[in-house]
Amino acid sequence: MAKILVIDDDAMLSTMLVDQLDRIGHAATGVSTLTDGVNMVGKDDFDVVFLDVQLPDGNGLEFLPEFKAAPSSPEVIIMTGKGDPDGAEKAITSGAWAYIEKPHVVRDLLLHLTRALQYREETKRIKKIPVALKRGDIIGSSNEIAACLDMVAKSAASEVSVLITGETGTGKELFAWAIHENSNRVQSNFVIVDCAALPETLIESTLFGYSKGAFTGADNYRDGLIKHADGGTLFLDEVGELPLNTQKTFLRVLQEHRYRPVGSSREKHSDFRLVAASNRNLEECVQAGTFRSDLLFRLQAFSITLPPLKTRISDIRELTTFYIEKLCKRYGRETKGIAPDFIEALSAYDWPGNIRELFQVLELVLANAIQSPTLFSYHLPKQFRILQAQAGIQGAQPSPSSSEGPPLFDRFPSWRQNKECREKEYVQQLMLHSKGSIKEACRICKLSRTRLYQLLHKYDLYSTTANGK
């Protein structure tokens, strides 16, 4: 017998589903709102949740991660009155078991339910051996990073190719190294190929090696990087930069693990595991004709998308502490204290250069504050302090959307000025919509409590909260 929750505001359909589930031996409960559904899965263990999309208090798809994160981690089957391709994609990528249309729900219910329960039962029977994941210099404990580390653990346990995507500076090489370190190939080489740094004329000889006399200057035979990766991991960084001709050649190597050094008539074999990375959208590159679709298909057998730093602001303190300690140790200095306003200033910035930019800023700060025992926001580069000062001034000015009163700026605003003003307006409207509830506001805007409190403090909006709950 399974415990099943039906969340649908159509009372007739909900009652029919609950009755049908009860008749076949399950314990089913029906509720009509997302709020009641979230409360139910938070207090009780459910195996499966049937979740409607359009509900009185919100969109079911937006709440899907919350249901998956419940203590019992139920399987979620999305029900929708009218199927939508984008909705189906969002449901599956968010962890739904299935996405079915309501006209077919009675017909398809038993099939999806049976398969979901079978999968759930088999998963429980699998003996899980606790493993301490070696994460190296991957720092952070946010939900975003936890999800990526879970993907690292899963990919490390297999031999399939992995594609890591993300903006520049998000740590793609660190994650590639973590996959290697946690795999069965850890005793062999981790070979890095920077595809963006290799001249097109040298790519094939670098990858495949060359025989003596293959070209001018080839005085001796030399192994390529693919040979060095035999038994280990080959990491193609910025794989989107590979020329089309090389992509075609490498596709065959990836399929057969056989290659021919430049100038040689004999093929060689290399048992490498491929991990690739790119800051480009390779699907868009395929559409533009600059990347082969068949190669992309082989690369993304397993995909990991790294979040930009601006979406994991809660990790700023941990990242900062880690790198400051690392720098102090490198320079033989005592570990420095970090003042709260230092973290607040760092957290208010967008970090277009991601973690790489953060670390560069921290190196500059430490160089300028080498004698100071504690780091304050005063030690940050001027642009950070200017932003803080401007935010304080703009906080007392009217919203740019207001049709009354004097203009907000004496001249057309900069991007930063415009962003700051619209950010304050958004937070004001958010707190009004959530009736001052911090918990509800965090649920709506998908920010952490820490980040929301920082924004409230930044714009002096604490008066809009309902006792911070």
Backbone hydrogen bonds, N-H to C=O, Kabsch-Sander energy under -0.5 kcal/mol:
donor,donor_aa,acceptor,acceptor_aa,energy
4,I,2,A,-0.6
4,I,27,A,-2.6
5,L,48,V,-2.3
6,V,29,T,-3.2
7,I,5,L,-0.5
7,I,50,F,-3.2
8,D,6,V,-0.6
8,D,31,V,-2.2
11,A,9,D,-1.2
14,S,10,D,-2.9
15,T,11,A,-2.4
16,M,12,M,-2.2
17,L,13,L,-2.6
18,V,14,S,-2.5
19,D,15,T,-2.6
20,Q,16,M,-2.3
21,L,17,L,-2.6
22,D,18,V,-2.4
23,R,19,D,-2.2
24,I,20,Q,-1.2
25,G,22,D,-1.6
26,H,21,L,-2.3
27,A,2,A,-2.5
28,A,26,H,-0.8
29,T,4,I,-2.2
31,V,6,V,-2.7
37,G,33,T,-1.9
38,V,34,L,-3.1
39,N,35,T,-2.1
40,M,36,D,-2.3
41,V,37,G,-2.3
42,G,38,V,-1.4
43,K,39,N,-1.3
43,K,40,M,-0.5
44,D,40,M,-2.4
46,F,44,D,-0.5
47,D,3,K,-2.7
48,V,3,K,-1.5
49,V,75,E,-2.8
50,F,5,L,-3.0
51,L,49,V,-0.7
51,L,77,I,-2.6
52,D,7,I,-2.2
52,D,50,F,-0.5
53,V,79,M,-1.1
55,L,53,V,-0.9
55,L,58,G,-2.1
58,G,55,L,-1.8
60,G,53,V,-3.4
60,G,58,G,-0.5
62,E,59,N,-0.9
63,F,59,N,-0.8
63,F,60,G,-0.7
64,L,60,G,-0.6
64,L,61,L,-0.7
66,E,63,F,-0.8
67,F,63,F,-1.7
68,K,64,L,-2.3
69,A,65,P,-1.6
70,A,67,F,-1.1
73,S,70,A,-1.8
75,E,47,D,-2.6
77,I,49,V,-3.0
77,I,75,E,-0.5
78,I,76,V,-0.6
78,I,98,A,-2.7
79,M,51,L,-3.2
80,T,100,I,-1.8
88,A,84,D,-2.8
89,E,85,P,-2.2
90,K,86,D,-2.5
91,A,87,G,-2.5
92,I,88,A,-2.3
93,T,89,E,-2.5
94,S,90,K,-1.4
95,G,92,I,-1.4
96,A,91,A,-2.6
97,W,76,V,-3.2
98,A,76,V,-1.0
100,I,78,I,-2.8
102,K,80,T,-3.0
104,H,101,E,-1.6
105,V,102,K,-1.4
106,V,102,K,-0.5
108,D,104,H,-3.0
109,L,105,V,-1.8
110,L,106,V,-0.5
112,H,108,D,-2.2
113,L,109,L,-2.7
114,T,110,L,-2.7
115,R,111,L,-2.0
116,A,112,H,-2.4
117,L,113,L,-2.6
118,Q,114,T,-2.1
119,Y,115,R,-2.5
120,R,116,A,-2.3
121,E,117,L,-2.4
122,E,118,Q,-2.4
123,T,119,Y,-2.3
124,K,120,R,-1.7
125,R,121,E,-1.4
126,I,122,E,-1.1
128,K,126,I,-0.7
129,I,127,K,-0.6
133,L,131,V,-0.9
135,R,133,L,-0.9
138,I,135,R,-2.2
139,I,137,D,-0.9
146,A,142,S,-2.5
147,A,143,N,-2.2
148,C,144,E,-1.5
149,L,145,I,-2.6
150,D,146,A,-1.8
151,M,147,A,-1.6
152,V,148,C,-1.9
153,A,149,L,-2.3
154,K,150,D,-2.0
155,S,151,M,-2.7
156,A,152,V,-2.5
157,A,153,A,-0.9
158,S,155,S,-1.4
162,V,274,L,-1.6
163,L,302,F,-2.9
164,I,162,V,-0.5
164,I,276,A,-3.0
165,T,163,L,-0.6
165,T,304,I,-2.6
166,G,278,S,-1.2
170,T,167,E,-1.5
175,F,171,G,-1.8
176,A,172,K,-2.0
177,W,173,E,-2.5
178,A,174,L,-2.0
179,I,175,F,-2.0
180,H,176,A,-1.9
181,E,177,W,-2.9
182,N,178,A,-1.6
183,S,180,H,-1.5
186,V,183,S,-1.1
188,S,185,R,-2.2
191,V,189,N,-0.6
191,V,233,T,-2.8
192,I,190,F,-0.5
193,V,235,F,-3.1
194,D,192,I,-0.5
195,C,193,V,-1.2
195,C,237,D,-2.1
197,A,194,D,-1.1
198,L,194,D,-0.8
202,L,199,P,-1.9
203,I,199,P,-0.9
203,I,200,E,-0.5
206,T,202,L,-2.3
207,L,203,I,-2.6
208,F,204,E,-3.2
209,G,205,S,-1.4
210,Y,222,R,-2.1
211,S,262,V,-2.4
213,G,218,A,-3.2
214,A,211,S,-1.9
218,A,215,F,-2.5
219,D,217,G,-1.8
222,R,210,Y,-2.5
224,G,208,F,-0.5
225,L,206,T,-2.6
226,I,207,L,-2.4
228,H,224,G,-1.6
229,A,225,L,-1.3
230,D,227,K,-1.7
231,G,271,D,-3.1
232,G,229,A,-2.6
233,T,189,N,-2.5
234,L,273,R,-2.7
235,F,191,V,-3.4
235,F,233,T,-0.6
236,L,234,L,-0.7
236,L,275,V,-2.1
237,D,193,V,-2.5
237,D,235,F,-1.0
239,V,236,L,-0.7
239,V,277,A,-2.6
241,E,238,E,-2.0
242,L,239,V,-1.7
247,Q,243,P,-2.3
248,K,244,L,-2.1
249,T,245,N,-1.8
250,F,246,T,-3.1
251,L,247,Q,-2.1
252,R,248,K,-1.2
253,V,249,T,-1.6
254,L,250,F,-2.8
255,Q,251,L,-2.0
256,E,252,R,-2.5
257,H,253,V,-2.8
259,Y,268,K,-2.4
262,V,209,G,-2.5
264,S,261,P,-2.2
268,K,259,Y,-3.4
270,S,257,H,-2.2
272,F,270,S,-1.3
273,R,232,G,-2.0
275,V,234,L,-2.7
276,A,162,V,-3.1
277,A,236,L,-2.4
278,S,164,I,-1.9
282,L,280,R,-1.1
284,E,281,N,-0.5
285,C,281,N,-1.7
286,V,282,L,-2.2
287,Q,283,E,-1.9
288,A,284,E,-2.0
289,G,285,C,-0.7
289,G,286,V,-1.0
290,T,285,C,-2.4
291,F,285,C,-1.0
296,L,292,R,-2.1
297,F,293,S,-2.2
298,R,294,D,-1.4
299,L,295,L,-2.3
300,Q,296,L,-2.4
301,A,298,R,-0.7
302,F,161,S,-0.8
302,F,299,L,-0.6
304,I,163,L,-2.5
306,L,165,T,-3.1
306,L,304,I,-0.6
311,T,308,P,-1.6
312,R,309,L,-1.8
315,D,312,R,-2.3
316,I,313,I,-2.2
319,L,315,D,-2.8
320,T,316,I,-2.9
321,T,317,R,-2.8
322,F,318,E,-2.3
323,Y,319,L,-2.4
324,I,320,T,-2.6
325,E,321,T,-2.2
326,K,322,F,-1.9
327,L,323,Y,-2.6
328,C,324,I,-2.7
329,K,325,E,-2.1
330,R,326,K,-2.0
331,Y,327,L,-2.4
332,G,328,C,-0.5
332,G,329,K,-0.7
333,R,328,C,-3.1
337,G,373,P,-3.0
339,A,375,L,-2.7
342,F,339,A,-1.0
343,I,339,A,-1.3
344,E,340,P,-2.4
345,A,341,D,-2.0
346,L,342,F,-1.9
347,S,343,I,-2.5
348,A,344,E,-1.1
349,Y,346,L,-1.0
354,N,351,W,-1.8
355,I,169,G,-1.0
356,R,169,G,-1.1
356,R,353,G,-0.6
357,E,353,G,-1.2
358,L,354,N,-2.1
359,F,355,I,-2.6
360,Q,356,R,-1.8
361,V,357,E,-2.4
362,L,358,L,-2.3
363,E,359,F,-2.1
364,L,360,Q,-1.9
365,V,361,V,-2.6
366,L,362,L,-2.5
367,A,363,E,-1.9
368,N,364,L,-1.8
369,A,365,V,-1.9
370,I,367,A,-0.6
372,S,369,A,-1.1
375,L,337,G,-2.8
376,F,374,T,-0.5
379,H,376,F,-1.9
380,L,377,S,-1.6
384,F,381,P,-1.3
385,R,381,P,-1.2
386,I,382,K,-2.9
387,L,383,Q,-1.9
388,Q,384,F,-1.9
389,A,385,R,-2.4
390,Q,386,I,-3.0
391,A,387,L,-2.5
392,G,388,Q,-1.8
393,I,389,A,-1.8
394,Q,390,Q,-3.0
395,G,391,A,-1.4
396,A,393,I,-1.4
397,Q,394,Q,-1.7
402,S,399,S,-1.8
418,N,414,S,-2.5
419,K,415,W,-2.5
420,E,416,R,-2.4
421,C,417,Q,-2.0
422,R,418,N,-2.3
423,E,419,K,-2.3
424,K,420,E,-1.9
425,E,421,C,-2.0
426,Y,422,R,-2.4
427,V,423,E,-2.3
428,Q,424,K,-2.4
429,Q,425,E,-2.4
430,L,426,Y,-2.7
431,M,427,V,-2.3
432,L,428,Q,-1.8
433,H,429,Q,-2.6
434,S,430,L,-2.2
435,K,432,L,-1.2
436,G,431,M,-2.9
437,S,434,S,-1.7
438,I,436,G,-0.6
441,A,437,S,-2.4
442,C,438,I,-2.6
443,R,439,K,-1.7
444,I,440,E,-2.0
445,C,441,A,-2.7
446,K,442,C,-1.5
452,L,448,S,-2.3
453,Y,449,R,-2.8
454,Q,450,T,-2.0
455,L,451,R,-2.0
456,L,452,L,-2.6
457,H,453,Y,-2.6
458,K,454,Q,-2.6
459,Y,455,L,-2.0
460,D,457,H,-0.8
461,L,456,L,-2.7
464,T,461,L,-2.1
465,T,462,Y,-1.7
466,A,436,G,-4.0
467,N,465,T,-1.1
469,K,466,A,-1.6
